[in-house]
Amino acid sequence: MKSTLKKRWGRIALCLCMANLACVGMAQTNKKLDDQVINTMKTATQFMMDKVSYNGGFVWNYLPDMSRSWGEMEAKRTMVWIQPPGTPSVGHLLLDAYHATGDEYYYEAARKVANTLIWGQLECGGWNYVFDFAGENSLKSWYDTVGKNGWRLEEFQHYYGNATYDDAGTMEAAKFLLRMYVEKNDAAFRPALEKTIDFVLKSQYPVGGWPQRYPLMHDHPFQGKKDYSSFITLNDDVIPDATEFLIQCYQAMGLQGVKEPIMRAMYLMISLQQGEPYAGWADQYTVDDLKPAHARSYEPRSVNTGTTVRLINLMMEYYKLTADTRFLSGIPAAIHFLESMKLPESDVKKWKRQSNNPEAILVPRFVDPDTGKPLYVHRKGSNVKNGAYYIDQNIENTIGHYNSATFVNPSELRRRYEEVKKIPVSELAKNSPFLQDQLVPLPKYYTRLRGKATEEVARGLVKSLTKDGCWLSPLKSTSNPYKPYTVSGPSEETKYTTTFVGDEHDTSPYPCTTGELCISVGEYIDNMMKLISYLEK
């Protein structure tokens, strides 16, 4: 009996020993992978900062030999792009990496990016989409060639010389400067930050909204319509982004002077909702009467269903910040409006696209605010000189670069609305800087975490780094080099109706299908966040 027990305990001890050895081996393996991940992150960042950036600034994509590069359009080597995923986005990522690793290298790299942005900050306190280290004449030359000939990118066809809120440019840079300042309370960043805050406050209309560009200009009437850059703008989250920046200043710095402008902007959202039966929101509004307004040629005066979905969600967020039920009061009518715009099955078939969500319904993106008729956008011609956009009620053969219809899910919005109403005010107070008496720290990570990265993903990213220290990925978008074109006059060409680009004279970007590899800033940011996610396991 004793002999049997001895053998049994011996086997148990052996198993425990083997298990311990396995655990030790696994820990050593994980430690090795952790070290590889940390080394990979730093090697990739050093390559981006030392070899890719220009004086600490970035565009979006580069050919490996640096012979061509692109932001939203083709860029000169000396250019610095502000729009995400441009220079401020890299700055945010570097601070995220600093928080994940504690390595001061990332903070110093972020400091370099911040100083670059301060160099490109306009006197007014904001930023244009892009600036050029070669100087203003070089930038104007780019606008007169590449920018002016981008058929579908009308915002680049005219050089204003002022700052823009469009595409999160100024606000992405502003939020990054705020993070840099509060990270170590470094007074070096305070003047530029204060200049930016002053810009945001000065450019706000008394009613609470913001224009697309500032200082105000009215010098670019287009195709017989007023210059839209001074209109109160919701498109591309102009007002929500400016409001969010001021909220972050309030919560992280305790600036009491920004609270009233914040509230003015938030409550304006209630006023901008249209009355029934078209109880949604527009992209732009004229300042004097708060009526829906036009923007680019393919953005007609309308109530926008896509914008309405974003605003429904925003109103729920504003309720969470304030506990004021007025932010919820218009949501049922907005959801009913979306449901009322459901297109018949015959139009769904003509649209030739499907949603993966069985609850989703197809609706026109643009709705005439007076009649409720859908406004579908088409174009004819082949380039900016001979082409034109036009509107009708035919869902077929609409432009490919800006969807004239979209899938929405009113049922999901209604469920979310019912859930938000049930949240106790005491619970709301825990997460709102307005409902408590202390400063609320900014999030640890600004860049969106895209799920948790597995060991397999981490190993793949470590392995895929080239010997030079970069990640190469397929070039997703390319463009025609600028080529002068003097012939003008209208064209009835329909070959480019649904394409992203026209003929060889159109400098608009279009999908690249050649498999050509590039160095992508967006891919670098995404890969870094995956590795940060792995380290956070």
N, C-alpha and C positions, 0 to 999 in steps of 0.2 A: 504493500500500500504506500509506504513512505517513498519507495523507489519510483512508483508511478507518479506521485505528487511532485517529486523532485524533477522528473522529466517534463511534467506538464508546466511547472513554474519555469523551468529552463527554456521551454519553447516560448512561453509568454514573454520572458525577459529578452529572448532573441528577437521576437517580433517587435517589442517596444524599442529595442536598440536599432533595429532596421528602420522603424518608423521615424525615430529621431534623426537617424542619418539621412533619411529621405527629406525630412523637413529642413535639415541643415543644407542639404544639397539644393533644395528648391529655393531657400532663402538666398543662397549664394548665386543661383541662377538669376533670381529676380534682381539682386543687387547689381549683378553684372549688366543686366538689361537697363536698369535705372541709370547706371553710369553711362552706358552707350547712348541712351536717350538724351541725357544732359549734355554730353559731348556733341551729339548731332545738332541739338538746338543751337548751341553756341557757334559751331562751325558754320551752320546755315546762316545765322545772323551776321557773323563776321563777313561772310561772302556778300550778303545783301548790303551791308553798310559800307564795306570797303571797295567792292567791285561794281555793284549795281547802282547805288545811289549817286546822285550828283549833288555834292555839298550837303549830304544828309537828306535830300529830297528824292521823291519817287514819282513815277507815273504808274501805269498798270501792268504793262507787258513789254518784254524786250526780246528781240532775237538774241541768241547766245553770243553772237559777235558784236552786239550793240549797234548794228548797222541800221536798224529800224526800231522804233518804240512807239507805244500807243498809250494814251489815256482814253478818254471817251472817243477821241479822234487821234490820228497820227501826231506824234509830238516830236519836237526837237530834243536833242540830248540835254540841252541846258534847261529844259522845262521841268516844272514841279507841279504835279497834279494834286488838287485839294479834294475833289470828289472821291468818296469811297469807291474802291479800296485803294485810295492814294496815300499821300504822306501822313495825314493825321491818323489814318487807320493803322499804319505801321507804328506810329508813336504809341497808340493805345495798346497794341500787341506787345511792344517792348516793356511797357509798364506791367502788363499781365505776366510776362515772362519773369520780370523782376520779382513780382509777388509770389510766383510759383517756385522760384529757385533761390531767392535771396542774393543772387549774384549781382554785385554792383555794376558789372559790365553793362547789363541791360538798362540800368538807370542812366548811366552815362551815355549810352546810345540814344535813349529817349530824350535826354537833354540836347543832344546834337540835333535831333529831329525838331524839337521845340524851337531851338534857335534858328533853324532854317525857316520855320513857319513865321517866326517873328520878323525875319528879314523880308519875307514876302507879304507881310500884313500891310494893307493899304492905310493911308493916312486917316481915313474915316474910321478905322478899327476893325473892318471886316476883310474878307478875301474874295477874289474872283474865283472862277473855276480852276484857274491855272495862273502861275506866274513864271517868269523867265529870267534866269540869272544873267542872260546875255543883254537884258535891258528892255525898256519899254518899246523901243523901235523894232526890236526883234519880235516881240509879242504882237505888235500891230501888223508886222509883215506876215506873221502866221495867220492872223485873222483875215487879212486881205487875200490869202491864197487858200490854204487848207480849210480854214473856218468858213469862209464865204461860199465855198463850193460843196459843203455838206448838205445835200438836198433835204434830208429829213431832220437835220440838226439845226433848226432855225435859230436856236439860242446862241449859236457860234457864228452866225452870219453877220453880226454887227458888233463892233467893239465899243462898249459903253465906257470902260475905264473906271467903273465903280464896283462895289461889292455885290455879291449875290447870296441869297438864302437858298437858292434852288439846289436840289440834289444833295442837301445836307452839308454842302461845302463849308461855309462859314461856321456853322454850328458844330460840325465834327472837329474843326480846328479849335473852336472855343472850348469845347468840353475837354479836349486834350490839354490845353493850357491850364484849365481849372484843375485837372488831375495833377499836373506837374507842380502847380503851386501848393496844393494841399498835401501832397505826398510827403514833403519835408519842410513845409512852410518856407520855401525858398523865396526870399524877397526879390530875387533876380527876375522872376516871372510875374511879379505883381503889376508893374506898369503896363505890360502888354495885355494882361488879363483885364485890368481896369479899363483899358482902352476898348477892349471888346465888349465888356459889360455896358459901357457908355454908348457904344454903337447900337447895341440891341435896344437900349432904353430910348435913345433918340429916334431910332427908325420906327418905333411902334406908333401906329396911328392912335389918336385920342380914343377912338372907339374900341381899341384893343388888339387889332390885327396888325400884320406886317405886310409890306410890299414884297415882291419877288427880288427887287434890286434896290439898293440905296447907296448914296444919296439919290433922291428921286430924279428921274430923267424922263423926258417925253419925246425924245428925238428920233424915234424909230417907228413911225407909223408904217404898217406893213399891209400891202394889198388893199389899201383903202380903209383899214381899220386902225383904231388907236393903238399906240404903244401900250402893251399889256403889263409891262414890268412894274408899273406903279400900283396895279390893282391889289386889293387885299387877297392874299393867296393861301389856299389850303393845299393845292397840288404839291406833291412830293413832300408833304408834311412840313411846309414852311412854318405855319403858326404852331403846330404841336412841337416841333423841334426847338424853336426859339423859346417857347414856354418851358420845355423840359430843361433847357440850359439854365434859365433863371431859377427854376425849382432846385436844381443841383447847387447853384450858388447860395440859395437860401439855406439848404439843408447842410451844406458842407462848410460854409463860411459865416452863416448867421446874418446875412445882409438883410436887414429889415426893410430897406428901401425898395427891394424888388418884389415884395409881397403884393402890393397893390397892382403893379403892372401884370403880375401873374394872374391874379383874380380877374382883372379886366379882360385878359386874353381868354381865360377859361370860360367866362360867362358869355363872351361874344359867340362862342360856339353854339350856344342855345339860340341866339338871335339869328345866326346864319342858316339854321335849318329852315327849309321852305315849308309853306303851308300845305295842307292836304289838298288834292290827292297825291301831289308829287313831293311828299314830305322827306326829301333827302337833302344832301348838301352838294353844292357846286364846287368846282376847282378854284375859281376866281370870282371876285365880286367888285363892282364899281364902288368907289369910296363914298360917294355922296349919298347913295340910296341903298347900298348893300344888296344889289340885285345881281344875279348870275351874269358873268361876263365871259368873253372869249379869251383865248391865249394864242397858241401857235395855230397855223393853218388847219391842222388836224385835231385841234382841241376847240370845238365849237361852244358857243354859249349854251350851257346845259346844266341839268342836274346829273351828277355822275354816280352811277350805282356802286362802282368800286370805291370811290371816295366815301360814299354813304356807309359802306361796311366798315371802313377804317374809323369813321367818326362814331358809329355806334359803339365800337369797342373803346374808343377814346373817352366817350361820355361815361362809360362804366368805370374807367380808370380814374376819371375826375371825381366821380362819386366816392370811390375808395379813398381819395385824398382828402375829401372835404366832408363826407357824410351828408351832403346836400342833395336831397331827392329831386331837385330841379334838373339835375343832370340826367336823371333817368326818365323824366316825364315825356320826352319826345321819342323815346326808343320804340314803343309799340307802333306809333304811326309810321316811323321809318321802316320798320320790318314789314308792315303792311304794304308800304310803297314798293319795296323790293318784290314781294309776292305778286303784286298787281302787274308787274312788268314781265312776268314769266312769258317767254316766247313759245309759240305753238310748235308742235313736233315737226311741222313742215319746215320751219326756220332752223330748228336744231339740225335737221338733215342737211340743209344747205350750208350750215356752218362747218360741217365736216370735222368737228372736234368733239371729244367726249370727256366727261369728268369721271374720275375714279370713285367719286362719292355718290351713292345712289340718291342721297337727299338733295344734292345740288340741283339748282335750276339755272337755265340759261336766260340771261337778261341783256338788253342793250346796254352798253357802257354809257352812252350819252343819250339823255332824254330831254326833249324840248321842254323848257320850264313853263311854257304857256299852253301847249297842246298835249303834252305827254307822248308825242310821236318819237319813235327811235330815230337817231341821227347816225347814219352809217357813213364812214369816211372812205373815199376812193382817191386815186390819183391817176394822172395821165402825163405823158411826156417821158423824158429820159434823164434829165438833170435839172439843176437849180435854175438854169437859164430858160429852159423851155417847158418845164414841168409845172403842174398845178394840182392842188387838192380840191376836192369838191364833196358835197354832202347830199345824200338822198336817203330813201327808205328801203333800199335793196341791200340785204345782208350778204349777198354773194360778191365775191371778188373785192373784199375790202382790203385796206392796206395791211401788210404783214408785220410792220414794225411797231404797231400800236393797235391792240385789239379793239374792235368796235363793239364786241360783245364779251361777256364774262360770266363765269359760273359763280353763283353765290349760294349760301346755305342758310336761309332764314330760320329753319328749325333749330340749328345749332346756336344761332344768335339769340333766339328766344329762350333756349335752355340756359344759356349763359346769363341772360338778363334776369331770369327767375332765381338763379343761384346767387347772383350779386345782391339782390334785394334781401336775401335771408341772412347776409353776413351781419353779425352784431356790431354795433358801433364801437364797442370796446375792442373788438378784433381789428377793425379798421384803424384804430388809433395806434396800434402797435407798429404799423408800417408807414404811417403818414407823418411827414415833417410838420404838417400844419395842425396835427391833432395831439402833439406832445411838446414838451418844453425843453428839449435838448437837441443838440445837433445830431443829425443822422449821417453816419459815414457813407461815402460813396461805395458802390459795389467793389469787391476785391478784383473781379474781372469785368472789363468793359466789353471785350470782344465776346460774341455769343459762343458758348460752348456747344458744340454740335454732337451731343451724346458722349458717352464714355468710350474711350478708345481701348480696345482689347490688346493683349500682349501681341497677338498676331499683327494687328494694325501697327503697333509701335515698332515691331521688328521689321515690318515692311518699309516703314518710313526711314528707319536707320539704314537699311540696306539700299534704298533707292537714292540716297544722297550720292551725287557724283564725286569723283576724286577731286574735282575743283571745289566742292563744298556747296553745291546748289541742288535744288530739285528742279528737274525739267518736266514740263507737261505739254500736251498738245496746245498749240495756239488756237484759241477758240474764235478769235475775231481778227480780221485783217482789213485792209483798205487799199483803194487805188491811190498811188502817189499823185500829188497835185499835177494837173496838166491843163494849161491855159485853154480856154474855150471862148470864142468871141461871137459865135452865131447865137442869135437870140430869136424870140418869137415863139408863140404857142405851138405845141406839138400834140397830136392825137395818138401818139405811141401808147400801146397798152401792154407791151412786153414786161414792163417793170411795175405793174400795178400792185402786185403782192410781194415784191422782193424787198430786201433790206437795202439794196443799192441799185442805182441806175446804171448808166453807161460808164465808160472809162473816165469820164470827166467828173463823176460824182465821188467825192472824198469820204462819203459816209462809210462807217465800218459795216462789215457783213460777215456772216459765219465763215470760218476757215475750214475747209474740208480736205486739205492736202496732208494732214498729219504732221505738219511742220512743228518742231518743238520750240518752246520759248521758256523764258524765266518769268513766271507769273507772280506778281505781288500778292494777288488774292490767294493763289495756291500756297505760297509761303505762309501767309497768315493762317490759312485753314490747317495746314500741316502742323504748324507750331501749336495751335490750340488743341489739336488731337494729342500731341505729345504732352502738353500741359495737363490735359484731361487724364492721360495715362498716369502721370506722376501723382495726380490727386486721388488715385484709386484707394 
